[in-house]
Amino acid sequence: MAVTGTVASCKPSTTTRRGNPAVREPVAYLRTSWSNDPFARCSYSYLAPSSLGARARTMLAAPVGDRLYFAGETTSSEAPSTAHGALESGRRAARQVIDAAEEGEHIVIIGSGFSGLGCARALVDEDYQVTVLEGRDRIGGRIWTQHIAGVPAEMGASWIHGSSGNVMTRILKEIGDPSYTFDYDNVTGEDDQAMRELARYEAKLEDAEDPNETTVASVMPRDPSAALRTALNINYPLEYAAEPRQLSVMATLEGRDLKGPDLLLPRGYDRILAQVRGGIPVRMRHVVTGIQYGRDGVTVTLWDGNTVQADRAVITVPIGVLKAATIDFEPTLPDAKQEAIKALGAGLLDKLWLEFPKPFWDKDVDVIEWFDPKNPNLWSWWVNGYKAFGKPVLLGLNGGDQAHRLARASDDEVVDSAMRALQHMYS
Ligand SMILES: Cc1cc2nc3c(=O)[nH]c(=O)nc-3n(C[C@H](O)[C@H](O)[C@H](O)COP(=O)(O)OP(=O)(O)OC[C@H]3O[C@@H](n4cnc5c(N)ncnc54)[C@H](O)[C@@H]3O)c2cc1C
């Protein structure tokens, strides 16, 4: 079984292009493809239309027989799909374990993302024996800080969303790292009229009779204009990693309100992760394929046939992995758990970081929006790394259908597609 992570490459492009000569070829790039990553199989969860509504998250979070505990962003009702929600969920699972466990028990934790490490830290602090099993050859899961042009290029989470009262902001202060306050309104290329039109439709979301089973698409026009499609793309696939037809209205209502601005981390998200981890050992390349549980404890089977015995297990793998059922549970998980796994969506958001010899774009904005009448949902939202980090880098994002389409393309094709968009934008 492959234990490599998300596709990430870095090399100069060889393609030559006509157009504005100021739009130079990139000298390096980093690309994600989270759906092709066997340890993620998605970027983050979303609430799909179902009779369960947001209850799907609490059903997934519920322990099974005081032996299996579940954490991870998908189990967070307060802050789903976020890094801080993941960390909080790991701490919540640790409290559940502590309530049930005898002193000094051995707890096995599957996954070393924020939820796994947050859980491990809380249990180690209470003197439990902890074994963290990680399938990849690195920690962090969907926190993965790479570097381009000497700046941290986040392949997973970039922002601390809602920095006031956020656990991530507290840790950032503890380690004394700087932050960059991101201003989504400092934007160029936004189609104000389309955004206003979208807001009028979105007002109808509040009136949906059954927000659990009604889709966001159902309150939108059936054949939106190209401009409205771009606005929809920015508010849904690029935020929820799923299309309006895949999202329930409840997906837009769940979770606690975020307070305070969003922050970027000029020194990298991995430094917060390292602070949470402390000195906790993680067994890398330990791919879990089976979990047997019963009154006497749990036996975790690894891909090479080896086993790990423990009193209890905390499972933090992403919803994409649970859906793919690459881990065999024995006995099979209760119906309620399986229903929750089925009902929750596995969304896709992918990133492309590009480094250029020098900036050719608007240097003073945080966001560059782009509306291509021929292909409205492609490369429609960019982060200006020059403003945030002082280096000539751009970050382009695609979500939902476009991200799935690009996930099937080669690196060269993805870079080429982005460069064609940039040529149009700056022609
Ligand atoms: C492109 C992208 C952009 C994002 N942007 C933001 C953002 O700006 N702000 C924000 O707050 N959040 C963002 N998120 C979401 C955030 O990254 C996640 O919610 C969070 O990191 C999830 O943490 P977790 O511990 O729940 O899961 P993970 O970090 O995925 O951890 C689960 C771990 O389980 C391991 N694992 C999986 N299967 C097995 C197995 N069989 N055996 C052993 N180990 C296994 C994985 O390797 C992984 O390390 C983004 C995510 C992505 C992908």
The ligand as an SDF file (V2000), in Angstrom:
LIG
                    3D

 53 58  0  0  0  0  0  0  0  0999 V2000
   -7.1020   21.9820    0.8700 C   0  0  0  0  0  0  0  0  0  0  0  0
   -7.5940   22.1640    2.3000 C   0  0  0  0  0  0  0  0  0  0  0  0
   -7.7680   23.4430    2.7920 C   0  0  0  0  0  0  0  0  0  0  0  0
   -8.2110   23.6260    4.1060 C   0  0  0  0  0  0  0  0  0  0  0  0
   -8.2940   24.9010    4.6050 N   0  0  0  0  0  0  0  0  0  0  0  0
   -8.5570   25.0800    5.9020 C   0  0  0  0  0  0  0  0  0  0  0  0
   -8.3740   26.3610    6.4950 C   0  0  0  0  0  0  0  0  0  0  0  0
   -7.9330   27.3040    5.8440 O   0  0  0  0  0  0  0  0  0  0  0  0
   -8.6680   26.4900    7.8140 N   0  0  0  0  0  0  0  0  0  0  0  0
   -9.1080   25.4410    8.5760 C   0  0  0  0  0  0  0  0  0  0  0  0
   -9.3740   25.6320    9.7800 O   0  0  0  0  0  0  0  0  0  0  0  0
   -9.2400   24.2050    8.0500 N   0  0  0  0  0  0  0  0  0  0  0  0
   -8.9560   23.9970    6.7450 C   0  0  0  0  0  0  0  0  0  0  0  0
   -8.9950   22.7440    6.2270 N   0  0  0  0  0  0  0  0  0  0  0  0
   -9.5030   21.6320    7.0450 C   0  0  0  0  0  0  0  0  0  0  0  0
   -8.4580   21.1390    8.0650 C   0  0  0  0  0  0  0  0  0  0  0  0
   -7.2200   20.9580    7.4260 O   0  0  0  0  0  0  0  0  0  0  0  0
   -8.9410   19.8210    8.6430 C   0  0  0  0  0  0  0  0  0  0  0  0
  -10.2610   20.0020    9.1630 O   0  0  0  0  0  0  0  0  0  0  0  0
   -8.0820   19.2700    9.7690 C   0  0  0  0  0  0  0  0  0  0  0  0
   -6.7090   19.3960    9.5040 O   0  0  0  0  0  0  0  0  0  0  0  0
   -8.4700   17.8180    9.9840 C   0  0  0  0  0  0  0  0  0  0  0  0
   -7.7660   17.2690   11.0690 O   0  0  0  0  0  0  0  0  0  0  0  0
   -8.1370   15.7900   11.5250 P   0  0  0  0  0  0  0  0  0  0  0  0
   -7.2380   15.4500   12.6590 O   0  0  0  0  0  0  0  0  0  0  0  0
   -9.6000   15.6820   11.7310 O   0  0  0  0  0  0  0  0  0  0  0  0
   -7.8290   14.8630   10.2690 O   0  0  0  0  0  0  0  0  0  0  0  0
   -6.4530   14.5990    9.5130 P   0  0  0  0  0  0  0  0  0  0  0  0
   -5.5740   15.7810    9.6460 O   0  0  0  0  0  0  0  0  0  0  0  0
   -6.7720   14.1470    8.1600 O   0  0  0  0  0  0  0  0  0  0  0  0
   -5.8000   13.4310   10.3710 O   0  0  0  0  0  0  0  0  0  0  0  0
   -6.1660   12.0890   10.2010 C   0  0  0  0  0  0  0  0  0  0  0  0
   -4.9090   11.2340   10.1580 C   0  0  0  0  0  0  0  0  0  0  0  0
   -5.2750    9.8640   10.0000 O   0  0  0  0  0  0  0  0  0  0  0  0
   -4.2940    9.2450    9.1840 C   0  0  0  0  0  0  0  0  0  0  0  0
   -4.8540    8.0180    8.6120 N   0  0  0  0  0  0  0  0  0  0  0  0
   -5.8400    7.9080    7.6780 C   0  0  0  0  0  0  0  0  0  0  0  0
   -6.0900    6.6140    7.4270 N   0  0  0  0  0  0  0  0  0  0  0  0
   -5.2510    5.8970    8.2000 C   0  0  0  0  0  0  0  0  0  0  0  0
   -5.0160    4.5030    8.3870 C   0  0  0  0  0  0  0  0  0  0  0  0
   -5.7160    3.5720    7.7220 N   0  0  0  0  0  0  0  0  0  0  0  0
   -4.0610    4.1080    9.2590 N   0  0  0  0  0  0  0  0  0  0  0  0
   -3.3360    5.0310    9.9650 C   0  0  0  0  0  0  0  0  0  0  0  0
   -3.5090    6.3580    9.8190 N   0  0  0  0  0  0  0  0  0  0  0  0
   -4.4560    6.7770    8.9600 C   0  0  0  0  0  0  0  0  0  0  0  0
   -3.9880   10.2910    8.1420 C   0  0  0  0  0  0  0  0  0  0  0  0
   -2.7600   10.0430    7.5040 O   0  0  0  0  0  0  0  0  0  0  0  0
   -3.9940   11.5680    8.9760 C   0  0  0  0  0  0  0  0  0  0  0  0
   -2.7070   11.8980    9.4480 O   0  0  0  0  0  0  0  0  0  0  0  0
   -8.5170   22.5100    4.9230 C   0  0  0  0  0  0  0  0  0  0  0  0
   -8.3290   21.2200    4.4230 C   0  0  0  0  0  0  0  0  0  0  0  0
   -7.8560   21.0440    3.1340 C   0  0  0  0  0  0  0  0  0  0  0  0
   -7.5900   19.6550    2.6340 C   0  0  0  0  0  0  0  0  0  0  0  0
  1  2  1  0
  2  3  1  0
  2 52  2  0
  3  4  2  0
  4  5  1  0
  4 50  1  0
  5  6  2  0
  6  7  1  0
  6 13  1  0
  7  8  2  0
  7  9  1  0
  9 10  1  0
 10 11  2  0
 10 12  1  0
 12 13  2  0
 13 14  1  0
 14 15  1  0
 14 50  1  0
 15 16  1  0
 16 17  1  0
 16 18  1  0
 18 19  1  0
 18 20  1  0
 20 21  1  0
 20 22  1  0
 22 23  1  0
 23 24  1  0
 24 25  2  0
 24 26  1  0
 24 27  1  0
 27 28  1  0
 28 29  2  0
 28 30  1  0
 28 31  1  0
 31 32  1  0
 32 33  1  0
 33 34  1  0
 33 48  1  0
 34 35  1  0
 35 36  1  0
 35 46  1  0
 36 37  1  0
 36 45  1  0
 37 38  2  0
 38 39  1  0
 39 40  1  0
 39 45  2  0
 40 41  1  0
 40 42  2  0
 42 43  1  0
 43 44  2  0
 44 45  1  0
 46 47  1  0
 46 48  1  0
 48 49  1  0
 50 51  2  0
 51 52  1  0
 52 53  1  0
M  END
$$$$
